[in-house]
Amino acid sequence: MALRALHAQPTGGPQLRFLLFLLLLLLLLSWPSQGDALALPEQRRSLSESQLNPDELRGRFQDLLSRLHANQSREDSNSEPTPDPAVRILSPEVRLGSHGRLLLRVNRASLTQGLPEAYRVHRALLLLTPSSRPWDITRPLQRAISLQGPHARALRLRLAPPPDLAVLPSGGARLELHLRSAAGRGRRSAHLHPRDSCPLGPGRCCHLETVQATLEDLGWSDWVLSPRQLQLSMCVGECPHLYRSANTHALIKARLHGLQPDRVPAPCCVPSSYTPVVLMHRTDSGVSLQTYDDLVAQGCHCA
C-alpha cells in the first residue's frame, strides 16, 4: 500500500518547485540594489496661472535643481566626489539712501542655510523688477561678507544704482545667488586632464571656456523666467594631432587630414559630456520647469 501511495503522488511536484525557484530568482534579479539613485519623476511640471504661488514655485525650482544634481551620474569613478553647486533665490530689502544710493539689506543666515560651511557665494544677481536686466553685485556682496564678519545678522550694501534705473521699485526685488564649495572647485580643477599639454601654446588647444549670457542675449527673455543669467560652458580651441582624440575615428581623421588636408577636415573641439540645466519658463497653461541635458558642456574632446 505504501508503495502504491508513493506512485499515486502528482508528477507535477518537481516542475512546480522548479517554476517557484525561477520566479524567486527573477524577483531577486529585478530588485534594485541599495544606493541606486532614483530617477526624476518627471522633467516637466506645469501649474495654472490661477494657482501660481511665487514661494511655492521657487521651492519647486530649487527642489528640482537638488534632485537633478543628486541623480547626476559620475563619469569618472576614480575621482573624489565633489559637492554640487546650489542656487538661492532671496527677497532682499531695497530702499533709497542719501546721494541717490541704493541700500540693500540681506539676511545673512539665508545665504547658505541648509548647506555645508564650505559653500561660498560664486555669483550674485539682483533683479529690481521682474522685467529688469540682472545686475551683477557679486563683488560688493562678497566684500560685505568678508568685512562685516560671520556674526552679523544682516548684510548691508550701499550701491550706486544702474544708469537705466528711472524710479526705485516699490517691491518685488529678487536676489539670485549661485553658491559653490571652495573645496570642490579645488579638487575638480586638479582632476581636469592633468596629462594634457597643448603643443600650440597655453589656451590654444581644445578646452572649456565659460561665457556669461543673459536671457536677452540669447533671445529667451520672452519665455524663460529663471535663471535670468546663464554661465554657458562651451568647447573652443584647435585640435592638433593626437590631442584629446575622442575615439579611433578621430585618430584616423587626424592622420588623413595630415596626408590630405584638402579632402579631410581636421577634428573639431566638441563637448564630451554635459551638465543638466533647469529652466523655469512660460507655457500656454502657466509655468513649467524643464531640464535641458545638452545645453552646458562639462568636458571637451576632439572628434
C-alpha positions as CSV (number, residue, x, y, z in Angstrom):
1,M,0.0,0.0,0.0
2,A,2.8,2.4,0.8
3,L,4.5,1.7,-2.5
4,R,1.1,2.2,-4.3
5,A,0.5,5.6,-2.5
6,L,4.0,6.8,-3.4
7,H,3.4,6.2,-7.1
8,A,0.0,8.0,-6.7
9,Q,1.6,11.4,-5.9
10,P,1.2,14.0,-8.7
11,T,4.0,14.1,-11.2
12,G,3.9,17.9,-11.4
13,G,5.5,18.4,-7.9
14,P,9.2,18.8,-9.2
15,Q,8.0,21.0,-12.0
16,L,6.1,23.3,-9.7
17,R,9.1,23.6,-7.3
18,F,11.3,24.5,-10.3
19,L,8.9,27.2,-11.5
20,L,8.7,28.6,-8.0
21,F,12.5,28.7,-7.9
22,L,12.7,30.6,-11.2
23,L,10.1,33.1,-10.0
24,L,12.1,33.7,-6.8
25,L,15.3,34.2,-8.9
26,L,13.6,36.7,-11.2
27,L,12.4,38.7,-8.2
28,L,15.9,38.8,-6.7
29,L,17.5,39.9,-10.0
30,S,14.9,42.7,-10.6
31,W,15.1,44.1,-7.0
32,P,17.1,47.4,-7.0
33,S,20.4,47.4,-5.2
34,Q,21.0,49.5,-2.2
35,G,22.1,53.0,-3.0
36,D,20.7,53.1,-6.5
37,A,19.7,56.7,-7.5
38,L,16.0,57.4,-8.0
39,A,15.1,58.9,-11.4
40,L,13.4,62.2,-11.6
41,P,9.7,61.6,-11.5
42,E,9.2,63.9,-14.5
43,Q,11.0,66.5,-16.4
44,R,8.2,69.0,-16.8
45,R,5.8,70.3,-14.1
46,S,3.0,72.7,-15.0
47,L,0.9,75.0,-12.9
48,S,-2.1,77.0,-13.9
49,E,-1.7,80.8,-13.6
50,S,-4.6,81.0,-11.2
51,Q,-2.8,78.6,-8.8
52,L,0.6,80.1,-9.2
53,N,2.3,80.8,-5.8
54,P,5.8,82.5,-6.2
55,D,7.2,81.0,-3.0
56,E,5.9,77.5,-3.9
57,L,7.3,77.8,-7.4
58,R,10.7,78.9,-6.2
59,G,10.7,76.0,-3.8
60,R,9.9,73.6,-6.6
61,F,12.6,75.1,-8.7
62,Q,15.2,74.6,-6.0
63,D,13.9,71.1,-5.3
64,L,14.3,70.2,-8.9
65,L,17.8,71.5,-9.0
66,S,18.7,69.5,-5.9
67,R,17.1,66.3,-7.4
68,L,18.9,66.9,-10.7
69,H,22.4,67.2,-9.1
70,A,21.6,64.2,-6.8
71,N,20.7,62.0,-9.7
72,Q,23.6,63.1,-11.9
73,S,25.9,60.1,-12.6
74,R,29.7,60.3,-12.1
75,E,31.7,59.9,-15.2
76,D,35.0,59.3,-13.5
77,S,34.7,56.6,-10.9
78,N,38.2,57.2,-9.6
79,S,37.7,60.9,-8.9
80,E,36.7,62.1,-5.5
81,P,33.0,63.1,-5.1
82,T,32.7,66.9,-5.2
83,P,29.8,69.0,-3.7
84,D,27.3,70.2,-6.2
85,P,26.5,73.9,-6.7
86,A,23.4,75.4,-5.2
87,V,21.0,78.2,-6.1
88,R,19.2,80.5,-3.6
89,I,16.5,83.0,-4.6
90,L,16.0,85.6,-1.9
91,S,13.8,88.7,-1.4
92,P,16.1,91.5,-0.1
93,E,15.1,94.8,1.3
94,V,15.9,97.7,-1.1
95,R,15.4,101.4,-0.3
96,L,16.8,104.7,-1.5
97,G,19.5,106.2,0.6
98,S,21.4,109.5,0.6
99,H,23.1,110.8,-2.5
100,G,21.0,108.6,-4.7
101,R,22.5,105.4,-3.4
102,L,20.6,102.1,-3.1
103,L,20.6,100.5,0.3
104,L,20.4,96.7,0.2
105,R,19.8,94.5,3.2
106,V,20.1,90.7,3.1
107,N,19.5,88.3,5.9
108,R,22.9,86.6,6.3
109,A,21.6,83.3,7.6
110,S,19.5,82.8,4.5
111,L,22.6,82.9,2.2
112,T,23.8,79.4,3.0
113,Q,21.0,78.0,5.2
114,G,21.0,74.2,5.0
115,L,24.4,74.0,3.2
116,P,27.8,73.0,4.5
117,E,30.1,75.7,5.7
118,A,32.4,75.2,2.7
119,Y,29.9,76.8,0.4
120,R,30.7,80.4,-0.8
121,V,28.9,82.9,-3.0
122,H,30.1,82.4,-6.6
123,R,27.7,84.8,-8.3
124,A,25.0,87.2,-7.1
125,L,22.4,88.7,-9.5
126,L,20.0,91.4,-8.3
127,L,16.7,91.9,-10.2
128,L,15.0,95.1,-9.1
129,T,11.9,94.2,-11.1
130,P,10.8,91.0,-12.8
131,S,11.4,92.6,-16.2
132,S,14.7,94.3,-15.4
133,R,18.1,93.1,-16.6
134,P,20.1,91.2,-13.9
135,W,22.5,93.4,-12.0
136,D,25.8,91.6,-11.0
137,I,26.6,92.5,-7.4
138,T,28.9,89.6,-6.8
139,R,31.9,91.6,-5.7
140,P,30.1,94.0,-3.4
141,L,28.3,91.1,-1.7
142,Q,31.5,89.1,-1.3
143,R,33.2,92.2,0.1
144,A,30.4,92.7,2.6
145,I,30.5,89.1,3.7
146,S,34.3,89.4,4.3
147,L,34.2,92.8,6.1
148,Q,31.1,92.5,8.2
149,G,32.1,89.2,9.7
150,P,30.3,85.9,10.3
151,H,28.3,87.2,13.4
152,A,26.4,90.0,11.5
153,R,22.7,89.1,11.4
154,A,22.2,91.1,8.2
155,L,24.4,92.3,5.4
156,R,24.1,95.9,4.4
157,L,25.3,97.1,1.0
158,R,25.4,100.6,-0.4
159,L,25.3,100.5,-4.1
160,A,25.4,103.0,-7.0
161,P,22.1,102.4,-9.0
162,P,22.4,101.3,-12.6
163,P,22.1,104.0,-15.2
164,D,18.9,102.6,-16.6
165,L,17.0,102.8,-13.3
166,A,14.4,105.5,-13.7
167,V,12.5,105.1,-10.4
168,L,13.0,102.9,-7.4
169,P,10.7,99.9,-7.5
170,S,8.2,99.7,-4.7
171,G,8.9,96.0,-4.1
172,G,9.5,92.6,-5.7
173,A,13.3,92.8,-5.8
174,R,14.9,89.4,-6.1
175,L,18.5,88.3,-5.3
176,E,19.6,85.2,-7.2
177,L,22.6,83.5,-5.6
178,H,24.8,80.8,-7.1
179,L,26.9,79.1,-4.4
180,R,29.7,76.6,-4.8
181,S,32.0,74.7,-2.5
182,A,35.5,76.1,-2.3
183,A,37.0,72.7,-1.6
184,G,35.0,71.2,-4.5
185,R,36.4,73.7,-7.0
186,G,40.0,72.9,-6.0
187,R,39.5,69.1,-6.2
188,R,37.7,69.4,-9.5
189,S,40.3,71.5,-11.2
190,A,43.0,69.1,-10.1
191,H,41.3,66.3,-11.9
192,L,40.8,68.1,-15.2
193,H,43.2,66.4,-17.7
194,P,46.5,66.6,-15.8
195,R,48.3,64.9,-18.7
196,D,47.2,67.4,-21.4
197,S,49.8,69.8,-22.6
198,C,48.9,71.9,-25.6
199,P,51.7,71.8,-28.3
200,L,50.4,75.0,-29.8
201,G,50.7,77.0,-26.6
202,P,48.6,77.7,-23.5
203,G,44.9,78.3,-24.2
204,R,45.0,77.5,-27.9
205,C,44.0,73.8,-27.8
206,C,40.6,72.3,-27.2
207,H,39.3,73.3,-23.8
208,L,36.2,74.5,-21.9
209,E,35.5,78.3,-21.8
210,T,32.7,79.9,-19.8
211,V,30.7,82.7,-21.3
212,Q,28.1,84.7,-19.3
213,A,24.9,85.4,-21.2
214,T,21.6,87.0,-20.2
215,L,18.2,85.9,-21.4
216,E,18.2,89.0,-23.6
217,D,21.5,87.9,-25.2
218,L,20.0,84.5,-26.1
219,G,16.6,85.9,-27.2
220,W,14.9,83.9,-24.5
221,S,13.6,86.8,-22.3
222,D,10.0,86.5,-23.7
223,W,9.5,82.9,-22.5
224,V,12.2,82.0,-19.8
225,L,11.6,83.3,-16.3
226,S,14.7,82.0,-14.4
227,P,17.6,82.0,-14.2
228,R,18.0,85.4,-15.7
229,Q,21.7,84.9,-16.4
230,L,23.4,81.7,-17.5
231,Q,27.1,80.6,-17.4
232,L,27.5,78.7,-20.6
233,S,30.5,76.5,-20.8
234,M,31.4,75.7,-24.4
235,C,34.2,73.9,-26.2
236,V,36.7,76.1,-28.1
237,G,40.2,75.8,-29.4
238,E,42.2,73.8,-32.0
239,C,42.7,70.0,-32.2
240,P,46.4,69.3,-33.0
241,H,47.5,65.7,-33.8
242,L,46.6,63.1,-31.1
243,Y,45.3,65.8,-28.7
244,R,42.2,64.6,-26.7
245,S,41.1,62.3,-29.5
246,A,37.5,61.1,-28.8
247,N,37.9,57.7,-30.5
248,T,39.6,55.7,-33.2
249,H,37.7,57.5,-35.9
250,A,39.1,60.8,-34.6
251,L,42.7,59.4,-34.7
252,I,42.2,58.2,-38.3
253,K,40.6,61.6,-39.3
254,A,43.6,63.5,-37.8
255,R,46.0,61.1,-39.7
256,L,44.2,61.5,-43.0
257,H,44.0,65.3,-42.5
258,G,47.8,65.4,-42.3
259,L,48.1,63.5,-45.5
260,Q,45.2,65.0,-47.5
261,P,44.2,68.4,-45.9
262,D,42.1,69.4,-48.9
263,R,39.8,66.4,-48.7
264,V,39.7,65.5,-45.0
265,P,39.0,68.2,-42.4
266,A,40.8,68.4,-39.1
267,P,39.0,67.1,-35.9
268,C,36.8,69.7,-34.2
269,C,36.6,70.6,-30.5
270,V,33.2,69.3,-29.3
271,P,31.5,68.5,-26.0
272,S,32.3,65.1,-24.5
273,S,29.7,65.5,-21.7
274,Y,27.1,67.9,-20.5
275,T,25.8,69.4,-17.2
276,P,22.0,69.4,-17.0
277,V,20.3,72.8,-16.5
278,V,16.8,73.6,-15.2
279,L,14.9,76.5,-16.8
280,M,11.7,78.0,-15.5
281,H,9.6,79.2,-18.5
282,R,6.2,80.2,-19.5
283,T,3.7,77.8,-21.2
284,D,0.2,78.2,-22.5
285,S,-1.2,76.8,-19.3
286,G,1.1,78.7,-16.9
287,V,4.7,78.0,-15.8
288,S,6.8,74.9,-16.4
289,L,10.2,73.6,-15.1
290,Q,12.2,71.7,-17.8
291,T,15.5,70.0,-17.7
292,Y,17.9,70.5,-20.6
293,D,20.6,67.9,-20.8
294,D,22.6,69.2,-23.7
295,L,22.9,72.9,-23.0
296,V,26.1,73.4,-21.0
297,A,29.2,71.5,-21.8
298,Q,31.1,69.8,-19.0
299,G,34.0,68.3,-20.9
300,C,35.6,68.6,-24.3
301,H,37.4,66.3,-26.8
302,C,38.4,66.3,-30.4
303,A,36.2,64.4,-32.9
